Amino acid sequence: MIPLVGNNMKSIESILFEDYQVEPAALMEVAGRSVAEQVVSLANPKTVGVVAGKGNNGGDALTCARFLLDRGINVKVFSLESSVRLTYLLDEGAVVCKDIKQLQDCDVLVDGLFGYGFRPPAGEAYATLINEMNALSLPVVSIDMPSGLPAEGMVEEPIVQAELTVFFGLPKVNAVTGLGLMRSGRFVLDSLGYGRFFESHAESLAYSIESTDAEKIMASGIAMPYHKREAGLVSVVAGSEHFPGAALLVVKTLLLMGAGLVYIKSDQHVEELVISEFPQVVKGDGPGAKVIGPGLEDVSLALSMAATDFPKVIDAGGLRSEVLEHAKNAVITPHEGEAARLLNTSVEEVRRNRYDAAKRLYERFGHVVLLKGPGTIIYDGQRWLVIPINEPRLATGGTGDVLSGLIGFFLSRGMTLADAAVSAAYIHAKCASEFSTGLNLNKFIERIAESWWAHYDR
């Protein structure tokens, strides 16, 4: 897991500069070269536009410009202040622009306007500048943060839309989830040669889950069952007259992942539909993990099942205050709209600070929270775990039902609530990203199950 940092990055860098006598200018050289290499790799440009702000981020941008010039690339610079670095660029053939629109003919734009020290709101002049940068419709490489995005706290537009963001030292809290993740585009991490130092001094409560982390956690769900009851027992409380397919999606996910015995508890029509499709499913409530809520309209079913001691995931129709207040041993999986309803606030407020929303849900109901959306967040009362994947294919009806089934499966294999949530969110997003079209949910479930059996449950 990679620690995420926010406003504390400044104090971490101060230790590096003061206690270990690392020169800030030396670090800027490494950073500038790193960004220049990413720019060339991204676009192989003939002309690069560079937007430089007033702080260290602007210095990184101007240093990047120097390395690009040395490669024989034409450079056009829009800088908010004069400096020796800018004078050098001008003397060596760079074009200094007075208007951001003069960068329109560039092949790529380097965003060095604001760094991690930015605090919203941007103010009218800077907001206009960010909007003008976006209006250029050029591929953008952002330095450390897309300008306009704060490292932590409330997120507000406008924010530069990057195609690639180069994180320095450690990723920033707001850049790996929600709107920040969407604006950051693809990202790379450059530790500037001090990776061990940054990680050891981060003192973070938020972490980015990498593929190796998720795979290690998922390995704990591997079973060598002697019989079906050792392969995982799951009861599904899902579906209704209007949403019968939700129960089918959950059950299919569980069966293909390898759950040994699956029960269905719903109205008669849904139970008969599920069993006609999957004859091995048993009617009623059984022992083991519970999946409660997908497509569910009968709240009384959710109330009675949520209060049991078995580990469970509660989604969709089960995400009601009266259910969650009496539930035990649960992961809850709201999207931003459901989170807003449960917190009696607006979707916009949840979106502005997804970390805070997840924490408030935990404090309100006492359950592990999986907050859906770009960069899914899992909060267990002690730390935030983020799956830093933005997969637009998951914006499809029914994908949440599949996610609930996955969590139920991993719970049935003995995982903790948080580990089950992390495992499910990771394999769910990873497999969605492997499709070249929108998601056919039957094929999506099959792809997830094939990935699980091929890589983890051999």
C-alpha positions as CSV (number, residue, x, y, z in Angstrom):
1,M,0.0,0.0,0.0
2,I,1.2,3.5,-0.9
3,P,0.6,6.2,1.7
4,L,-1.3,9.2,0.5
5,V,-0.3,12.6,1.6
6,G,-2.0,16.0,1.7
7,N,-1.0,19.3,3.3
8,N,1.6,17.4,5.4
9,M,3.8,17.0,2.3
10,K,5.3,20.4,3.0
11,S,6.5,19.3,6.5
12,I,7.9,16.1,5.1
13,E,9.9,18.0,2.5
14,S,11.2,20.3,5.2
15,I,12.7,17.4,7.1
16,L,14.4,16.3,3.9
17,F,15.8,19.8,3.2
18,E,16.7,20.7,6.8
19,D,17.7,17.5,8.5
20,Y,19.4,15.8,5.5
21,Q,20.7,18.9,3.7
22,V,19.0,18.0,0.4
23,E,19.0,21.1,-1.8
24,P,15.5,22.1,-3.1
25,A,17.1,23.1,-6.4
26,A,18.6,19.7,-6.8
27,L,15.2,18.1,-6.3
28,M,13.7,20.5,-8.8
29,E,16.2,19.3,-11.4
30,V,15.2,15.7,-10.9
31,A,11.5,16.7,-11.1
32,G,11.9,18.8,-14.2
33,R,13.7,16.0,-16.0
34,S,11.1,13.5,-15.0
35,V,8.3,15.6,-16.4
36,A,10.1,16.3,-19.6
37,E,10.6,12.5,-20.2
38,Q,6.9,11.9,-19.6
39,V,6.0,14.7,-22.0
40,V,8.2,13.2,-24.7
41,S,6.9,9.7,-24.0
42,L,3.3,10.8,-24.2
43,A,3.2,12.9,-27.3
44,N,6.7,13.0,-29.0
45,P,5.9,16.7,-29.6
46,K,7.5,19.3,-31.8
47,T,6.2,22.2,-29.8
48,V,5.3,22.2,-26.1
49,G,3.4,24.8,-24.2
50,V,4.4,25.3,-20.5
51,V,2.3,27.1,-18.0
52,A,4.3,28.1,-14.9
53,G,2.9,29.5,-11.7
54,K,4.7,31.4,-8.9
55,G,5.9,28.6,-6.6
56,N,8.0,25.5,-6.7
57,N,5.5,23.9,-9.1
58,G,6.3,26.8,-11.5
59,G,10.0,26.2,-11.0
60,D,9.5,22.5,-11.9
61,A,7.7,23.6,-15.1
62,L,10.4,25.9,-16.2
63,T,13.1,23.3,-15.4
64,C,11.1,20.8,-17.5
65,A,11.0,23.4,-20.3
66,R,14.8,23.7,-20.2
67,F,15.2,19.9,-20.6
68,L,12.7,20.0,-23.5
69,L,14.7,22.7,-25.2
70,D,17.9,20.7,-24.9
71,R,16.1,17.9,-26.8
72,G,15.5,20.3,-29.7
73,I,11.8,20.7,-28.9
74,N,10.2,24.1,-29.5
75,V,9.0,25.6,-26.2
76,K,6.4,28.3,-25.6
77,V,6.1,29.5,-22.0
78,F,3.3,31.3,-20.2
79,S,4.7,32.3,-16.8
80,L,3.0,34.3,-14.0
81,E,6.3,35.8,-12.8
82,S,9.8,36.7,-14.1
83,S,12.8,34.7,-12.9
84,V,16.3,33.7,-13.8
85,R,15.0,30.4,-15.1
86,L,12.6,32.2,-17.5
87,T,15.4,34.5,-18.7
88,Y,17.5,31.5,-19.5
89,L,14.7,30.0,-21.5
90,L,14.2,33.2,-23.4
91,D,17.9,33.5,-24.2
92,E,18.0,29.9,-25.4
93,G,15.2,30.3,-27.9
94,A,12.0,29.7,-26.0
95,V,9.0,31.9,-26.8
96,V,7.5,33.7,-23.9
97,C,3.7,34.3,-24.3
98,K,1.6,37.0,-22.7
99,D,-1.7,35.2,-23.4
100,I,-2.6,31.6,-22.7
101,K,-4.3,31.4,-26.1
102,Q,-0.9,31.7,-27.8
103,L,-0.3,28.1,-26.7
104,Q,-3.1,26.9,-29.0
105,D,-0.7,25.5,-31.7
106,C,1.3,23.4,-29.3
107,D,1.2,19.6,-29.3
108,V,1.0,19.2,-25.5
109,L,0.6,21.4,-22.5
110,V,2.7,21.2,-19.3
111,D,0.6,22.3,-16.3
112,G,2.8,23.9,-13.6
113,L,0.3,26.5,-12.4
114,F,-0.4,25.2,-8.9
115,G,1.1,22.4,-6.8
116,Y,0.0,20.6,-3.6
117,G,-0.1,23.9,-1.7
118,F,-3.1,25.1,-3.5
119,R,-6.2,25.9,-1.4
120,P,-9.6,26.6,-3.1
121,P,-11.3,28.7,-4.2
122,A,-9.0,29.6,-7.0
123,G,-10.3,33.2,-7.3
124,E,-11.7,34.7,-10.5
125,A,-8.4,35.4,-12.3
126,Y,-7.0,31.9,-11.7
127,A,-10.3,30.2,-12.4
128,T,-10.4,32.0,-15.8
129,L,-6.9,30.9,-16.5
130,I,-7.7,27.2,-15.7
131,N,-10.8,27.4,-17.9
132,E,-8.7,28.8,-20.7
133,M,-6.2,26.0,-20.3
134,N,-9.0,23.5,-20.6
135,A,-10.4,25.3,-23.6
136,L,-7.2,24.7,-25.5
137,S,-8.2,21.0,-25.7
138,L,-4.6,19.9,-25.7
139,P,-3.2,16.8,-24.0
140,V,-2.0,18.0,-20.6
141,V,0.8,16.7,-18.4
142,S,0.2,18.0,-14.9
143,I,3.0,18.4,-12.4
144,D,2.2,16.7,-9.1
145,M,-1.4,17.8,-9.1
146,P,-3.8,19.0,-11.8
147,S,-4.0,22.8,-11.1
148,G,-7.1,23.7,-9.1
149,L,-7.2,20.4,-7.2
150,P,-6.2,20.7,-3.5
151,A,-4.1,17.9,-2.0
152,E,-6.8,17.3,0.6
153,G,-10.1,18.7,1.8
154,M,-12.9,20.1,-0.3
155,V,-12.7,19.7,-4.0
156,E,-14.1,22.5,-6.2
157,E,-14.1,23.2,-9.9
158,P,-12.5,24.4,-12.1
159,I,-9.6,22.0,-12.3
160,V,-7.2,21.4,-15.1
161,Q,-8.1,18.2,-17.1
162,A,-4.9,16.3,-17.4
163,E,-4.2,13.3,-19.6
164,L,-1.2,12.4,-17.3
165,T,-0.2,13.5,-13.9
166,V,3.3,13.0,-12.5
167,F,3.1,12.6,-8.7
168,F,6.3,13.5,-6.8
169,G,7.3,11.8,-3.6
170,L,3.9,10.3,-2.9
171,P,0.4,10.4,-4.4
172,K,-1.9,13.1,-3.0
173,V,-5.1,12.3,-1.2
174,N,-7.5,14.0,-3.5
175,A,-5.9,12.9,-6.7
176,V,-6.9,9.2,-6.5
177,T,-10.6,9.4,-6.0
178,G,-13.7,11.1,-7.3
179,L,-13.3,14.3,-9.4
180,G,-9.6,14.5,-8.5
181,L,-9.0,11.0,-10.1
182,M,-11.0,12.0,-13.2
183,R,-9.1,15.2,-13.6
184,S,-5.7,13.5,-13.0
185,G,-6.0,11.2,-15.9
186,R,-3.4,8.5,-16.0
187,F,-0.7,9.0,-13.4
188,V,2.8,7.9,-12.7
189,L,4.7,8.2,-9.4
190,D,8.3,9.5,-9.2
191,S,9.8,9.2,-5.7
192,L,12.7,11.5,-6.8
193,G,15.2,9.0,-5.4
194,Y,13.7,9.3,-1.8
195,G,10.9,6.8,-1.9
196,R,11.8,5.1,1.4
197,F,12.1,8.5,3.1
198,F,8.7,9.7,1.9
199,E,6.9,6.5,2.9
200,S,8.5,6.3,6.3
201,H,7.6,9.9,7.1
202,A,4.1,10.0,5.7
203,E,2.2,9.2,8.9
204,S,-0.9,8.7,6.7
205,L,-4.3,7.3,7.5
206,A,-5.1,6.9,3.8
207,Y,-3.5,4.4,1.4
208,S,-3.7,3.6,-2.3
209,I,-4.2,-0.1,-2.9
210,E,-1.8,-1.4,-5.6
211,S,-2.3,-4.6,-7.6
212,T,0.2,-6.5,-5.4
213,D,-1.7,-5.5,-2.3
214,A,-5.0,-6.6,-3.6
215,E,-3.6,-9.9,-4.9
216,K,-2.1,-10.6,-1.5
217,I,-5.4,-9.9,0.2
218,M,-7.3,-12.0,-2.3
219,A,-5.0,-14.9,-1.7
220,S,-6.4,-15.3,1.8
221,G,-9.8,-16.2,0.2
222,I,-8.4,-19.3,-1.6
223,A,-10.0,-22.4,-0.3
224,M,-9.3,-26.1,-0.8
225,P,-12.8,-27.3,0.2
226,Y,-13.5,-30.9,1.3
227,H,-17.2,-30.4,0.6
228,K,-19.6,-27.6,-0.4
229,R,-20.0,-26.2,3.1
230,E,-16.3,-25.4,3.2
231,A,-16.5,-23.6,-0.1
232,G,-18.6,-20.8,1.3
233,L,-22.2,-20.4,2.4
234,V,-24.1,-17.3,1.3
235,S,-27.8,-16.2,1.7
236,V,-29.0,-13.6,-0.9
237,V,-31.8,-11.3,0.2
238,A,-32.4,-9.5,-3.1
239,G,-34.8,-8.8,-6.0
240,S,-38.4,-7.8,-6.3
241,E,-41.2,-7.6,-8.9
242,H,-39.6,-4.6,-10.5
243,F,-36.0,-5.6,-10.1
244,P,-35.8,-9.4,-10.4
245,G,-32.6,-9.3,-12.4
246,A,-30.6,-8.0,-9.4
247,A,-31.0,-11.3,-7.6
248,L,-30.0,-13.2,-10.7
249,L,-26.8,-11.1,-11.0
250,V,-25.8,-11.6,-7.4
251,V,-26.5,-15.4,-7.5
252,K,-24.6,-15.9,-10.7
253,T,-21.6,-14.0,-9.3
254,L,-21.6,-16.2,-6.2
255,L,-21.9,-19.5,-8.1
256,L,-19.3,-18.8,-10.7
257,M,-16.8,-17.5,-8.1
258,G,-17.2,-20.9,-6.4
259,A,-19.5,-20.4,-3.4
260,G,-20.5,-23.9,-2.2
261,L,-24.1,-23.3,-1.2
262,V,-26.3,-20.3,-2.1
263,Y,-29.7,-19.5,-0.6
264,I,-32.3,-17.1,-2.0
265,K,-34.8,-15.2,0.2
266,S,-37.2,-12.9,-1.6
267,D,-40.7,-12.8,-2.9
268,Q,-42.1,-16.0,-4.5
269,H,-41.7,-14.8,-8.1
270,V,-38.0,-13.9,-7.6
271,E,-37.2,-17.2,-5.8
272,E,-38.8,-19.2,-8.5
273,L,-37.0,-17.2,-11.2
274,V,-33.7,-17.7,-9.6
275,I,-34.1,-21.4,-9.0
276,S,-35.4,-22.0,-12.6
277,E,-32.1,-20.4,-13.8
278,F,-29.9,-21.9,-11.1
279,P,-31.4,-25.2,-9.8
280,Q,-28.7,-25.7,-7.2
281,V,-29.8,-22.6,-5.3
282,V,-31.8,-23.3,-2.1
283,K,-35.0,-21.4,-1.1
284,G,-35.0,-19.6,2.2
285,D,-32.3,-18.3,4.6
286,G,-29.3,-20.3,5.4
287,P,-26.2,-19.9,7.6
288,G,-23.1,-18.0,6.5
289,A,-22.5,-14.6,4.9
290,K,-25.4,-12.5,3.7
291,V,-26.0,-10.3,0.7
292,I,-28.8,-7.9,1.5
293,G,-30.5,-5.3,-0.7
294,P,-29.8,-5.5,-4.4
295,G,-33.2,-4.8,-6.2
296,L,-35.0,-5.3,-2.8
297,E,-38.2,-3.4,-2.2
298,D,-39.5,-5.3,0.9
299,V,-37.7,-3.5,3.8
300,S,-39.0,-6.0,6.3
301,L,-36.8,-8.7,4.8
302,A,-33.7,-6.5,5.1
303,L,-34.5,-5.6,8.7
304,S,-34.8,-9.2,9.9
305,M,-31.6,-10.4,8.1
306,A,-29.4,-7.4,8.8
307,A,-29.7,-8.0,12.6
308,T,-28.0,-11.4,12.5
309,D,-24.5,-11.9,13.6
310,F,-23.3,-13.4,10.3
311,P,-21.0,-11.1,8.2
312,K,-22.9,-9.3,5.5
313,V,-22.9,-6.7,2.8
314,I,-25.8,-4.3,2.6
315,D,-26.6,-2.5,-0.7
316,A,-29.3,-0.6,-2.6
317,G,-32.7,-1.4,-1.1
318,G,-31.1,-2.2,2.3
319,L,-29.4,1.1,2.6
320,R,-32.0,2.7,4.9
321,S,-31.4,4.2,8.2
322,E,-33.8,1.9,10.0
323,V,-32.0,-1.1,8.6
324,L,-28.4,0.1,9.2
325,E,-29.1,1.2,12.8
326,H,-30.0,-2.4,13.7
327,A,-27.5,-4.2,11.5
328,K,-24.5,-6.1,12.8
329,N,-21.2,-7.1,11.2
330,A,-21.7,-5.3,7.9
331,V,-20.1,-3.6,4.9
332,I,-22.4,-1.0,3.4
333,T,-21.9,0.0,-0.2
334,P,-23.6,3.3,-1.1
335,H,-23.0,5.3,-4.2
336,E,-22.8,9.1,-3.8
337,G,-26.6,9.6,-4.1
338,E,-27.3,7.0,-1.4
339,A,-24.6,8.4,0.8
340,A,-26.1,11.9,0.5
341,R,-29.5,10.5,1.5
342,L,-28.2,8.7,4.5
343,L,-26.2,11.7,5.6
344,N,-29.1,14.1,4.9
345,T,-26.9,16.2,2.6
346,S,-26.5,16.8,-1.1
347,V,-24.7,14.7,-3.7
348,E,-22.5,17.7,-4.4
349,E,-21.3,17.8,-0.8
350,V,-20.5,14.1,-0.8
351,R,-18.6,14.6,-4.0
352,R,-16.6,17.5,-2.7
353,N,-15.1,15.4,0.1
354,R,-15.5,11.7,-0.4
355,Y,-13.2,10.8,2.5
356,D,-15.2,12.8,4.9
357,A,-18.5,11.3,3.6
358,A,-17.2,7.8,4.2
359,K,-16.0,8.7,7.7
360,R,-19.3,10.3,8.6
361,L,-21.2,7.2,7.4
362,Y,-19.0,5.0,9.6
363,E,-19.5,7.3,12.6
364,R,-23.3,7.4,12.0
365,F,-23.9,3.7,11.6
366,G,-20.7,1.8,12.8
367,H,-20.3,-0.3,9.6
368,V,-17.3,-0.6,7.2
369,V,-18.1,1.7,4.3
370,L,-17.4,1.1,0.6
371,L,-18.2,4.4,-1.1
372,K,-18.6,3.7,-4.8
373,G,-17.4,5.9,-7.6
374,P,-14.2,6.7,-9.4
375,G,-11.5,5.6,-6.9
376,T,-13.6,3.5,-4.6
377,I,-13.0,4.3,-0.9
378,I,-13.2,1.7,1.9
379,Y,-13.2,3.1,5.4
380,D,-13.1,0.8,8.4
381,G,-13.0,3.4,11.2
382,Q,-9.2,3.5,11.3
383,R,-8.0,4.2,7.7
384,W,-9.1,4.9,4.2
385,L,-8.2,2.4,1.5
386,V,-8.5,3.6,-2.1
387,I,-8.8,1.6,-5.3
388,P,-7.3,4.3,-7.7
389,I,-9.1,3.1,-10.8
390,N,-11.5,5.3,-12.8
391,E,-13.5,2.8,-14.9
392,P,-16.4,4.5,-16.8
393,R,-17.7,1.1,-17.9
394,L,-18.9,0.6,-14.3
395,A,-21.4,3.4,-14.8
396,T,-23.9,0.7,-15.9
397,G,-27.0,-0.6,-14.1
398,G,-26.4,-3.9,-12.4
399,T,-22.6,-3.6,-11.8
400,G,-23.3,-2.8,-8.1
401,D,-25.3,-6.1,-7.8
402,V,-22.2,-7.9,-9.1
403,L,-20.0,-6.0,-6.6
404,S,-22.3,-7.1,-3.7
405,G,-22.1,-10.7,-4.9
406,L,-18.3,-10.5,-4.9
407,I,-18.2,-9.0,-1.4
408,G,-20.6,-11.8,-0.2
409,F,-18.3,-14.4,-1.7
410,F,-15.2,-13.1,-0.1
411,L,-17.0,-12.8,3.3
412,S,-18.0,-16.5,2.9
413,R,-14.3,-17.3,2.5
414,G,-13.5,-15.9,6.0
415,M,-12.2,-12.5,5.0
416,T,-12.6,-9.5,7.3
417,L,-15.2,-6.9,6.2
418,A,-12.6,-4.5,5.0
419,D,-10.5,-7.1,3.1
420,A,-13.6,-8.5,1.4
421,A,-14.5,-5.0,0.3
422,V,-11.1,-4.3,-1.0
423,S,-10.8,-7.6,-2.9
424,A,-14.2,-7.2,-4.5
425,A,-13.7,-3.6,-5.5
426,Y,-10.3,-4.3,-7.0
427,I,-11.2,-7.4,-9.1
428,H,-14.5,-5.7,-10.1
429,A,-12.7,-2.6,-11.5
430,K,-9.8,-4.4,-12.9
431,C,-11.9,-6.8,-15.0
432,A,-14.2,-4.0,-16.2
433,S,-11.1,-2.2,-17.6
434,E,-10.4,-5.3,-19.7
435,F,-13.5,-4.8,-21.9
436,S,-13.2,-2.8,-25.2
437,T,-16.9,-2.0,-25.2
438,G,-19.6,-1.4,-22.7
439,L,-20.4,-4.2,-20.2
440,N,-22.5,-7.2,-21.0
441,L,-23.1,-8.2,-17.3
442,N,-23.2,-11.9,-18.0
443,K,-19.9,-11.7,-19.7
444,F,-18.6,-9.4,-17.0
445,I,-19.4,-11.9,-14.3
446,E,-17.8,-14.6,-16.3
447,R,-14.6,-12.6,-16.9
448,I,-14.3,-11.9,-13.1
449,A,-14.8,-15.5,-12.3
450,E,-12.3,-16.6,-14.9
451,S,-9.8,-14.2,-13.5
452,W,-10.3,-15.4,-10.0
453,W,-10.0,-19.1,-10.9
454,A,-7.0,-18.6,-13.2
455,H,-5.0,-16.4,-10.8
456,Y,-6.1,-17.0,-7.3
457,D,-8.1,-20.2,-6.7
458,R,-6.1,-22.7,-8.6
